[in-house]
Structures are given as C-alpha cells and as structure tokens.
C-alpha cells in the first residue's frame, strides 16, 4: 500500500484581518457603546495581534481586507506602523479593497494601504485619492435671522471652536491653524505614497491631483498592483506561502494567544487606563453624541492602580477633544497622585488630545503622540445663546421671579450686564492662566514660552513634538517602550497589562444594566446636545452650548 501523504504538523498560516469598519480607540463603554460598536475592531487589539504575528514563525503573511479602516490620521498611522513592523520581519503583506472611492475617507484609506507590499482592488473599484480639505460651517447669519444672540469670549485668538457662532468665514488665526494642520497631514500623505509605492514625491503629488481614477487606469499608473476579487487575492496569497497554508483570523489568533500568555513567564505588571470622548463629571459612558470620558471612572482607574502592588506604572490612553475644566482637573490630580505614589505615568495620545484632553495629559512623566494626532488647544471658550427674541417671535412668553442679583445670569432670556461680563472675563483669565501655568510646570518651560504655544492653537503631533508639547512620536508600542524605560526594564521586556478600572463581575457578564447616568444620557440626548459640548480642537463644527462650554 502506498504511504499516505501527510500534511505538515504545523502548516504555515496567513493572518487575516478584517478592517472593513473603522477601528475604535479602547473597549466600548456602557450598554449603548457595546450596541453601537459591537462589531468594530479595537485599535490596540489589532496592532498587538499583528505585532505578535510578526514574531510568530508559523505566520508567513498578512492579508487585510479594508473598507474604511480608520477615521483619523493617528489611527491610520498606528495601523501603518503595525504593518511596517510585520514587513520588517521579512514577511509579505497584501491588502484588498473593494474600492477607494465614494465611500468616505478614501484618501485616508489609501494612505493606510500604501503600507503594504501589494494593493489589490476589486473589479469595478476605483481610487478616489482627492487630497485633503477642511470645511467649517459658520452660523452667524442663521442666528441673526433667528434673532438669536451669541455671547462669546475665549482665550486666545486661536481658540476657534465658538467661531461658528460669531463669524461668517475664517479669522486670520483660525485659517492659519487649519492651513498648518492640512499642510502637516498632506506632507505625511505624500511621504507615505512616495515611500510605499516607490515613486518620487513629485509623482505622489501628481497622483493626489488626479482625483477620481478608474481601476484599470489606477493599475497602469501604479496606484494599485492588481485588479482581483477577494477570493482571487486569497488564492494568490496562499499560493505564495505554500500548498497547505491556511487563513487564521485575528480573533482566532488572539484566542490562541491566551494559551501562550498563560505559560510560566515572569511579567511586570502595569495598568492601562482609557480616557475617550468629551470630558465630563461622572461615569464614562456612551451618549448619542458620542463617547464620554467620565472623570469618576478615570480617577477610579488610577486609584486602583495606586492600591495594586502588582502595578508598577500606568499607561494612560487619551483620545479626547476636551470638555469640563472641573472634570479635567480631577483627572489631572489622579495622574499626579499616581506619580506621587511612585508609579510613573505615560500618556499615549490617540486621534485627538486637545483642550481638556491636553490638560489631563500634561502632568504625565512622558507624552507620546502620533504625527497626525491633534493636540494642544491650550485655551478656554465661553458661549451663551440668548434666545428671548426667537421665543417671542413664536409667541412664547416668559415671566420670572428671583432672589439674588445674578440669579438670571445664565438665563437664555437675558444678555449679560457689564458687571456680569467682567465676571466672565475674570473667570476665563483665571482658567487660562492656570492652564498655561501647569503646562509650563509639566513641560519644563517658562510661562511666556508656554503662552506662545498656547493661545488656543491646535498642533499636529509632529509639530507639537518639535515644540516640546509632547516627548516623542508613536503609538501604543512606543508608549509601552517609554513606560518600560521609566521602571528600568528593557525595551522588549514582557508586561502583564491590567486594564483599569476593573468592573464588577455582574457588569462584565452583562447581568447588570446601565447605570442611571447612562440612562439619563440616552433619554435626555437632546438636552445633552444643547448643554454639554466637546469643543472640536481643529475648529470643526460642534454643537454649541446654550449656556456655556469650557475648552
């Protein structure tokens, strides 16, 4: 009898990652967050899976399906860094897209795709490499027609979030900041295309100026390598790896990784605390307006890290456009307490860490940001919309009774008196001076140096690093390296990462419903939209507060 032909005991593998939906920064919070983001991949899980696969001999290739892999430059950069690490181990990588056109964020998707050895495009797919733009709506004319008066003040000229209420076009400072952000991202795009596709910078710029390019033309030009359906791409990648190669999803690879990590091996304990979304008092949650970084939740995470003897340091992942100065200050104090307890803190900035997002970061031992991260926005803004004339137009009258000279100070039916405006200005000056003073202390600058970098201006991570607002560029990987260095470990020393705060077992099992704050955030979504604003650090439109919004 002829000997049976056997397959290898450990067939080569191809790591298959599905990025058809954009990654999210950190695990979803609350019932609404789990519902909205149930199928979205988590950024840290994806980059760490690819990194582990890069060092796993059995994994020979990486195959990624993309649609809209990221919604921000920082996330796309971190994904590109993970692919670059995989390729640095001498392993092949292939990306397949149905199209790079007419799906939203097409330029950013193509930017990520240039990190791979080969780019495959489905027949009928196109490349919409159209460049970068920032369109900001201004509501001054609309408010005038509605008889609504915006009472606004800010510190200082670059703090542009409330401009949408008072202006009809960019101010000089607003335009300067937006132009510089676009220029910084554009430079990164050109460099990525030139390096990834092996063309000159001039050629890369010509490609960007093409606009919409049909699939066959994109292949002829070199924008993509091959027109193929996904099953054809899978077959080709398998053929390149070996006859018995098999696809392994990133989820299956991580599941097996648990067994590898359970093997006896000495690991140093560190904590990971996430802070995502608008910064407000209370618990972290997901509202209909987006994620909320609750100061109580973040402070609890740091408190648990301080008490846990197994935790030697804390990585604080910040992805926030700002919010309440009171909530931001509570988080800043939690960072300070961890350092006082002898547990160093490294901040890893995600898509954005501006205004309050920078406030909570500036007290850390080190700050790491991606080149495309939006940060800074060191300033404060106050808004109040007076709607009495609009209400009268629709036949809505009000009457009032009050005690106290300033009882109606924040009422939308009354404009500020001169005395009240002076109080607001004093308040803004106080917040700004405190902010700048802490930046100076935390970043080792003089107060004047910190003020020149502040004034409410937003910087990309690349520009912020040049000016000393952040320490180095990178993502999770570089942040963990920095953390190891602060506690005297080698750059690749194994870590046991504990995500804090720990939730009670019933909540982790889904046996406990959302807390009252989360219920209120859902049922009062309209009121939340009217009262609680996260100031958009790049000057993009955000929902104005009827009373006030700080930073």
C-alpha positions as CSV (number, residue, x, y, z in Angstrom):
1,X,0.0,0.0,0.0
2,X,1.4,3.4,-0.9
3,X,2.3,5.5,2.0
4,X,-0.3,8.1,2.8
5,X,0.9,11.7,2.1
6,X,0.7,13.7,5.3
7,X,0.3,17.4,5.7
8,X,2.9,19.2,7.9
9,X,2.0,19.1,11.6
10,X,2.3,22.9,11.8
11,X,1.1,24.3,8.4
12,X,2.1,27.8,7.6
13,X,-0.5,30.4,8.4
14,X,-1.8,33.7,6.9
15,X,-3.1,36.2,9.4
16,X,-6.4,37.6,8.0
17,X,-7.6,40.9,9.5
18,X,-10.9,42.5,8.6
19,X,-10.8,46.3,8.7
20,X,-13.9,46.9,6.7
21,X,-15.1,49.1,9.6
22,X,-13.0,51.7,11.3
23,X,-11.1,50.8,14.5
24,X,-12.2,52.3,17.8
25,X,-9.8,53.5,20.5
26,X,-10.4,51.3,23.5
27,X,-13.2,49.0,24.5
28,X,-16.8,50.3,24.2
29,X,-18.2,51.6,27.4
30,X,-21.8,51.1,28.6
31,X,-24.8,49.3,27.0
32,X,-25.1,51.9,24.3
33,X,-21.4,51.8,23.5
34,X,-21.5,48.0,23.2
35,X,-24.5,48.2,21.0
36,X,-23.1,50.9,18.7
37,X,-19.5,49.5,18.5
38,X,-20.2,45.8,18.8
39,X,-18.6,44.8,15.5
40,X,-15.8,47.4,15.3
41,X,-12.3,46.2,15.9
42,X,-10.3,47.7,18.7
43,X,-7.1,49.5,17.7
44,X,-4.8,48.1,20.4
45,X,-6.0,44.6,19.8
46,X,-5.4,44.9,16.0
47,X,-1.9,46.4,16.3
48,X,-0.8,44.0,19.1
49,X,-2.1,41.0,17.1
50,X,-0.2,42.0,14.0
51,X,2.9,42.6,16.1
52,X,2.6,39.1,17.8
53,X,2.1,37.5,14.4
54,X,5.2,39.2,13.1
55,X,7.2,37.3,15.7
56,X,5.4,34.0,15.2
57,X,7.4,31.8,12.9
58,X,4.3,29.9,11.8
59,X,2.7,33.1,10.4
60,X,4.2,33.8,7.0
61,X,1.9,36.5,5.5
62,X,-0.6,39.2,6.4
63,X,-3.8,39.7,4.4
64,X,-6.0,42.6,5.3
65,X,-9.4,43.5,3.9
66,X,-10.2,47.1,4.2
67,X,-13.2,49.4,3.6
68,X,-12.8,52.3,5.9
69,X,-10.1,51.2,8.4
70,X,-9.7,54.4,10.3
71,X,-11.5,57.7,10.9
72,X,-8.4,59.7,11.9
73,X,-4.8,60.2,10.9
74,X,-3.5,59.0,14.2
75,X,-5.4,55.7,14.0
76,X,-4.3,55.2,10.3
77,X,-0.7,55.9,11.3
78,X,-0.7,53.4,14.1
79,X,-2.1,50.7,11.8
80,X,0.6,51.6,9.2
81,X,3.2,51.2,11.9
82,X,2.0,47.7,12.7
83,X,2.2,46.7,9.1
84,X,5.7,48.1,8.8
85,X,6.7,46.1,11.8
86,X,5.3,42.9,10.2
87,X,7.2,43.6,6.9
88,X,10.4,44.3,8.8
89,X,10.5,40.6,9.8
90,X,10.8,39.7,6.1
91,X,7.1,38.7,5.7
92,X,4.8,39.6,2.9
93,X,1.7,41.7,3.3
94,X,-1.3,42.2,1.0
95,X,-4.3,44.5,1.3
96,X,-7.6,44.1,-0.7
97,X,-10.1,46.8,-1.1
98,X,-13.4,46.8,-2.9
99,X,-12.9,50.4,-3.8
100,X,-11.1,53.6,-2.6
101,X,-13.8,55.9,-3.9
102,X,-17.2,57.2,-2.9
103,X,-17.2,55.5,0.5
104,X,-15.9,58.3,2.7
105,X,-12.3,59.0,4.0
106,X,-11.0,57.4,0.7
107,X,-7.7,59.3,0.9
108,X,-7.1,58.1,4.4
109,X,-7.9,54.5,3.4
110,X,-5.4,54.7,0.5
111,X,-2.9,56.3,2.9
112,X,-3.1,53.2,5.1
113,X,-3.0,50.8,2.1
114,X,0.4,52.2,1.0
115,X,2.0,50.4,3.9
116,X,1.5,47.0,2.2
117,X,3.7,45.2,-0.3
118,X,0.8,44.8,-2.6
119,X,-2.6,46.6,-3.1
120,X,-5.4,44.7,-4.8
121,X,-8.5,46.3,-6.0
122,X,-11.8,44.6,-6.8
123,X,-13.0,45.0,-10.4
124,X,-15.3,48.0,-10.8
125,X,-13.4,49.6,-7.9
126,X,-11.8,53.0,-8.3
127,X,-9.3,55.1,-6.5
128,X,-10.6,58.4,-5.1
129,X,-7.3,60.0,-4.0
130,X,-8.6,63.5,-3.9
131,X,-6.4,65.2,-1.3
132,X,-7.4,67.0,2.0
133,X,-9.8,69.7,2.9
134,X,-11.4,71.3,5.9
135,X,-14.9,72.8,5.5
136,X,-16.2,74.6,8.6
137,X,-19.9,75.9,8.8
138,X,-20.5,79.3,10.2
139,X,-23.9,80.2,11.7
140,X,-23.7,83.9,12.3
141,X,-26.1,84.7,9.5
142,X,-28.5,82.0,10.6
143,X,-28.5,83.2,14.2
144,X,-29.1,86.7,13.1
145,X,-32.2,85.6,11.0
146,X,-33.4,83.7,14.1
147,X,-33.0,86.7,16.4
148,X,-30.5,84.6,18.5
149,X,-27.6,86.5,20.0
150,X,-24.3,84.6,20.7
151,X,-22.4,86.0,23.7
152,X,-18.9,84.5,23.3
153,X,-15.5,85.1,24.7
154,X,-12.3,83.0,24.5
155,X,-8.6,82.8,25.4
156,X,-7.0,83.5,22.9
157,X,-7.2,84.2,19.2
158,X,-6.6,80.6,18.1
159,X,-9.4,79.2,20.3
160,X,-11.8,78.9,17.4
161,X,-14.5,76.5,18.5
162,X,-17.1,79.2,19.0
163,X,-16.3,81.0,15.8
164,X,-19.1,79.1,14.1
165,X,-21.5,81.1,16.2
166,X,-19.9,84.6,15.6
167,X,-18.1,84.5,12.3
168,X,-19.0,84.2,8.6
169,X,-15.6,82.9,7.5
170,X,-12.2,82.0,8.9
171,X,-10.5,84.6,11.0
172,X,-6.8,85.0,10.2
173,X,-5.7,83.0,13.2
174,X,-8.3,80.2,12.5
175,X,-7.2,80.0,8.9
176,X,-3.5,79.9,9.9
177,X,-4.1,77.0,12.3
178,X,-6.3,75.0,9.9
179,X,-3.8,75.5,7.0
180,X,-0.9,74.3,9.1
181,X,-2.8,71.1,10.1
182,X,-3.7,70.4,6.5
183,X,-0.1,71.0,5.4
184,X,1.3,68.7,8.1
185,X,-1.1,65.9,7.1
186,X,-0.5,66.5,3.4
187,X,3.2,66.1,3.9
188,X,2.6,62.8,5.7
189,X,0.4,61.6,2.9
190,X,2.9,62.5,0.2
191,X,5.7,60.8,2.1
192,X,3.6,57.6,2.7
193,X,2.7,57.3,-1.0
194,X,6.2,58.0,-2.2
195,X,7.8,55.5,0.2
196,X,5.1,52.9,0.0
197,X,4.7,52.9,-3.8
198,X,8.4,53.6,-4.7
199,X,7.8,56.8,-6.5
200,X,9.1,60.4,-6.2
201,X,7.4,63.0,-4.1
202,X,6.5,64.9,-7.2
203,X,4.9,61.8,-8.7
204,X,2.9,61.3,-5.5
205,X,1.6,64.8,-5.6
206,X,0.6,64.3,-9.3
207,X,-1.4,61.2,-8.2
208,X,-3.2,63.2,-5.5
209,X,-4.2,65.8,-8.0
210,X,-5.7,63.2,-10.3
211,X,-8.9,63.0,-8.2
212,X,-11.1,60.0,-9.2
213,X,-9.1,57.3,-11.1
214,X,-10.8,54.3,-12.6
215,X,-9.5,50.9,-11.6
216,X,-7.7,49.9,-14.8
217,X,-6.1,53.3,-15.0
218,X,-5.0,53.1,-11.4
219,X,-3.2,49.8,-12.2
220,X,-1.5,51.2,-15.2
221,X,-0.3,54.2,-13.2
222,X,0.9,52.1,-10.3
223,X,-1.6,53.3,-7.7
224,X,-2.6,49.6,-7.2
225,X,-0.8,46.4,-8.1
226,X,-3.7,44.1,-9.3
227,X,-7.4,44.0,-10.1
228,X,-8.8,41.0,-8.4
229,X,-11.8,39.7,-6.5
230,X,-11.1,38.9,-2.9
231,X,-11.2,35.1,-3.4
232,X,-8.6,35.5,-6.1
233,X,-6.4,37.5,-3.8
234,X,-6.8,34.9,-1.1
235,X,-5.8,32.1,-3.5
236,X,-2.7,34.1,-4.7
237,X,-1.5,34.8,-1.2
238,X,-2.0,31.1,-0.2
239,X,0.0,30.0,-3.3
240,X,2.8,32.3,-2.4
241,X,3.0,31.0,1.2
242,X,2.7,27.2,0.5
243,X,0.4,24.5,-0.6
244,X,-1.0,23.8,2.8
245,X,-1.2,27.4,4.1
246,X,-4.4,28.3,5.9
247,X,-6.1,31.6,6.9
248,X,-6.3,32.4,10.5
249,X,-8.5,35.3,11.6
250,X,-7.1,37.9,14.0
251,X,-9.7,36.8,16.6
252,X,-8.7,33.2,16.4
253,X,-5.1,34.1,16.6
254,X,-5.7,36.2,19.8
255,X,-7.7,33.3,21.3
256,X,-4.7,31.0,20.9
257,X,-2.5,33.8,22.2
258,X,-4.2,33.5,25.6
259,X,-2.7,30.0,25.9
260,X,0.8,31.3,25.0
261,X,0.5,34.1,27.6
262,X,-0.5,31.6,30.3
263,X,2.8,29.8,30.1
264,X,5.0,30.5,33.1
265,X,6.9,33.6,32.3
266,X,7.9,36.5,34.6
267,X,6.0,39.6,33.6
268,X,6.0,43.0,35.1
269,X,2.5,44.4,36.0
270,X,1.4,47.8,34.5
271,X,-2.0,49.4,34.3
272,X,-3.8,50.7,31.2
273,X,-6.4,53.4,31.8
274,X,-8.6,54.6,28.9
275,X,-10.0,58.1,28.6
276,X,-12.1,58.5,25.5
277,X,-14.6,61.2,24.5
278,X,-15.8,64.5,25.9
279,X,-14.6,65.0,29.5
280,X,-17.5,65.3,31.9
281,X,-18.2,64.6,35.6
282,X,-19.5,61.2,36.5
283,X,-19.0,57.8,34.9
284,X,-17.6,57.0,31.4
285,X,-20.4,56.2,29.1
286,X,-21.7,56.5,25.5
287,X,-24.2,59.1,24.7
288,X,-26.0,59.6,21.4
289,X,-23.5,62.5,20.8
290,X,-20.5,60.1,21.2
291,X,-18.3,58.6,24.0
292,X,-17.9,60.4,27.3
293,X,-14.7,60.3,29.4
294,X,-16.2,60.3,32.9
295,X,-13.8,61.8,35.5
296,X,-15.1,59.4,38.2
297,X,-14.3,56.3,36.1
298,X,-10.8,57.5,35.1
299,X,-10.0,58.6,38.7
300,X,-11.2,55.2,39.9
301,X,-8.8,53.5,37.4
302,X,-5.8,55.5,38.7
303,X,-6.9,54.8,42.3
304,X,-7.0,51.1,41.7
305,X,-3.5,51.3,40.1
306,X,-2.1,53.1,43.1
307,X,-3.5,50.5,45.5
308,X,-2.5,47.5,43.4
309,X,1.0,46.4,44.5
310,X,1.4,44.4,41.3
311,X,1.1,47.6,39.2
312,X,4.4,49.4,38.8
313,X,3.4,52.1,36.2
314,X,0.4,53.4,34.3
315,X,-0.2,53.9,30.6
316,X,-3.0,56.5,30.2
317,X,-4.5,56.4,26.7
318,X,-6.2,59.7,25.9
319,X,-8.5,60.3,23.0
320,X,-10.5,63.4,23.8
321,X,-11.3,66.9,22.4
322,X,-11.8,68.4,25.8
323,X,-14.8,69.3,28.0
324,X,-15.3,70.4,31.6
325,X,-12.4,72.1,33.3
326,X,-13.5,70.7,36.6
327,X,-13.6,67.1,35.4
328,X,-10.3,67.6,33.6
329,X,-8.7,68.9,36.7
330,X,-9.9,65.8,38.7
331,X,-8.2,63.5,36.2
332,X,-5.1,65.7,36.2
333,X,-4.9,65.2,40.0
334,X,-5.3,61.4,39.6
335,X,-2.3,61.4,37.3
336,X,-0.3,63.5,39.9
337,X,-1.3,61.1,42.7
338,X,-0.1,58.1,40.8
339,X,3.3,59.8,40.3
340,X,3.4,60.8,44.0
341,X,2.9,57.1,44.8
342,X,6.0,56.2,42.8
343,X,4.1,54.8,39.8
344,X,5.3,56.6,36.6
345,X,2.6,57.6,34.1
346,X,3.0,57.7,30.3
347,X,0.3,59.3,28.2
348,X,-0.4,57.7,24.7
349,X,-2.4,60.2,22.6
350,X,-4.9,58.8,20.1
351,X,-6.7,60.8,17.4
352,X,-7.0,63.9,19.5
353,X,-5.9,65.1,22.9
354,X,-6.7,68.8,22.8
355,X,-8.0,71.3,25.4
356,X,-9.1,69.2,28.3
357,X,-7.5,66.3,26.6
358,X,-4.2,68.1,26.9
359,X,-5.0,69.2,30.4
360,X,-5.3,65.6,31.7
361,X,-2.1,64.7,29.8
362,X,0.4,67.4,30.7
363,X,1.2,66.1,34.2
364,X,2.5,62.7,33.0
365,X,6.1,61.7,33.0
366,X,6.2,61.3,29.2
367,X,3.7,62.1,26.4
368,X,3.7,60.0,23.2
369,X,1.6,61.1,20.2
370,X,1.3,60.1,16.6
371,X,2.4,62.6,13.9
372,X,-1.2,63.1,12.9
373,X,-2.6,63.4,16.4
374,X,-4.4,66.8,17.1
375,X,-3.3,68.2,20.4
376,X,-2.6,71.4,22.2
377,X,-5.6,73.8,22.0
378,X,-4.5,75.2,25.3
379,X,-7.2,77.7,26.0
380,X,-10.7,78.3,27.1
381,X,-14.0,79.4,25.5
382,X,-17.3,80.5,26.9
383,X,-20.6,80.6,25.0
384,X,-24.1,81.7,25.8
385,X,-27.0,81.9,23.3
386,X,-29.7,84.5,24.1
387,X,-33.0,83.2,22.6
388,X,-35.6,85.6,24.0
389,X,-36.3,87.3,20.7
390,X,-36.7,83.9,18.9
391,X,-39.2,82.8,21.5
392,X,-41.2,85.9,21.3
393,X,-41.4,85.5,17.5
394,X,-43.1,82.2,18.1
395,X,-45.4,83.5,20.8
396,X,-43.5,82.0,23.7
397,X,-43.5,84.4,26.6
398,X,-41.8,84.1,30.0
399,X,-42.3,85.6,33.4
400,X,-39.9,85.3,36.2
401,X,-39.3,85.7,39.9
402,X,-35.9,85.5,41.5
403,X,-33.8,86.2,44.6
404,X,-30.2,87.3,44.2
405,X,-28.7,90.0,42.0
406,X,-27.3,87.5,39.5
407,X,-29.9,84.7,39.7
408,X,-30.7,85.1,36.0
409,X,-27.1,85.5,34.9
410,X,-27.1,82.3,32.8
411,X,-30.7,82.5,31.6
412,X,-31.1,82.4,27.8
413,X,-33.6,85.1,28.1
414,X,-31.2,87.8,29.3
415,X,-28.0,89.3,28.0
416,X,-25.0,89.7,30.3
417,X,-24.7,93.1,32.1
418,X,-21.3,94.8,32.0
419,X,-20.7,93.6,35.6
420,X,-21.5,90.0,34.6
421,X,-19.3,90.2,31.5
422,X,-16.4,91.3,33.7
423,X,-17.0,88.3,35.9
424,X,-16.9,86.0,32.9
425,X,-13.7,87.6,31.7
426,X,-12.1,87.2,35.1
427,X,-13.2,83.6,35.1
428,X,-11.7,82.9,31.6
429,X,-8.5,84.6,32.6
430,X,-8.2,82.5,35.7
431,X,-8.8,79.2,33.9
432,X,-6.3,80.2,31.1
433,X,-3.6,81.3,33.5
434,X,-3.9,78.1,35.5
435,X,-3.8,76.0,32.3
436,X,-0.7,77.8,31.0
437,X,1.0,77.6,34.4
438,X,0.5,73.9,34.6
439,X,1.8,73.4,31.0
440,X,4.9,75.4,31.9
441,X,5.5,73.3,35.1
442,X,4.7,70.0,33.4
443,X,6.7,70.6,30.2
444,X,9.7,72.4,31.8
445,X,9.0,75.8,30.1
446,X,8.8,79.3,31.2
447,X,5.3,80.8,31.5
448,X,6.0,83.0,28.4
449,X,7.2,80.0,26.4
450,X,4.0,78.1,27.3
451,X,1.8,81.0,26.5
452,X,3.3,81.4,23.0
453,X,2.5,77.7,22.3
454,X,-1.0,78.1,23.8
455,X,-3.4,80.8,22.8
456,X,-5.9,78.0,21.9
457,X,-3.9,76.8,19.0
458,X,-4.2,73.2,17.8
459,X,-1.0,71.4,16.7
460,X,-0.4,68.1,15.0
461,X,1.6,65.6,16.9
462,X,4.6,66.2,14.6
463,X,4.5,70.0,15.2
464,X,3.9,69.5,19.0
465,X,6.9,67.3,19.3
466,X,9.1,70.0,17.7
467,X,7.8,72.5,20.2
468,X,8.1,70.3,23.3
469,X,4.4,69.8,24.0
470,X,4.9,66.0,23.5
471,X,8.1,64.0,24.1
472,X,8.1,61.5,21.2
473,X,6.1,60.2,18.3
474,X,4.4,56.8,18.1
475,X,1.5,54.8,19.3
476,X,0.9,52.0,21.9
477,X,4.1,50.2,21.1
478,X,6.3,53.3,21.6
479,X,4.4,54.3,24.7
480,X,4.9,50.9,26.3
481,X,8.6,51.1,25.5
482,X,8.8,54.5,27.3
483,X,6.9,53.0,30.2
484,X,9.4,50.2,30.5
485,X,12.3,52.7,30.4
486,X,10.8,54.6,33.4
487,X,10.7,51.5,35.6
488,X,14.1,50.2,34.4
489,X,13.1,47.4,32.0
490,X,14.5,46.5,28.6
491,X,12.5,47.8,25.6
492,X,11.1,44.3,24.9
493,X,10.6,43.1,28.5
494,X,7.3,41.2,28.9
495,X,4.5,43.1,30.6
496,X,1.2,42.0,32.2
497,X,-1.2,44.8,31.3
498,X,-4.2,45.3,33.6
499,X,-7.0,47.4,32.1
500,X,-8.4,49.5,34.9
501,X,-10.8,50.3,36.5
502,X,-11.9,46.7,37.0
503,X,-15.7,46.3,36.7
504,X,-17.8,44.1,39.0
505,X,-18.4,40.6,37.7
506,X,-22.2,41.1,37.1
507,X,-21.4,44.1,34.9
508,X,-18.7,42.2,32.9
509,X,-21.2,39.3,32.3
510,X,-23.9,41.7,31.2
511,X,-26.1,40.9,34.2
512,X,-26.2,44.5,35.4
513,X,-27.9,47.1,33.3
514,X,-26.5,50.6,32.5
515,X,-26.2,52.9,35.5
516,X,-28.6,55.8,35.9
517,X,-26.2,58.3,34.4
518,X,-26.1,56.3,31.2
519,X,-29.9,56.1,31.1
520,X,-30.2,59.8,31.5
521,X,-27.6,60.4,28.8
522,X,-29.8,58.4,26.4
523,X,-33.2,59.7,27.3
524,X,-32.0,63.3,27.6
525,X,-30.0,63.3,24.4
526,X,-31.5,66.5,23.1
527,X,-30.8,68.3,26.4
528,X,-27.3,66.9,26.4
529,X,-26.7,68.2,22.9
530,X,-27.9,71.6,24.0
531,X,-25.9,71.8,27.2
532,X,-22.8,69.7,27.0
533,X,-20.3,70.4,24.3
534,X,-17.0,68.9,23.4
535,X,-15.0,71.6,21.8
536,X,-13.7,70.5,18.4
537,X,-10.0,71.3,18.6
538,X,-9.5,71.7,14.8
539,X,-12.2,74.3,14.6
540,X,-14.7,71.9,13.0
541,X,-18.4,72.4,13.8
542,X,-19.5,71.1,17.2
543,X,-22.9,71.5,19.0
544,X,-22.9,74.8,20.9
545,X,-23.9,75.1,24.5
546,X,-27.0,77.1,25.3
547,X,-25.3,78.3,28.4
548,X,-21.6,77.7,28.4
549,X,-18.8,75.3,27.2
550,X,-15.4,75.4,28.6
551,X,-12.4,74.5,26.4
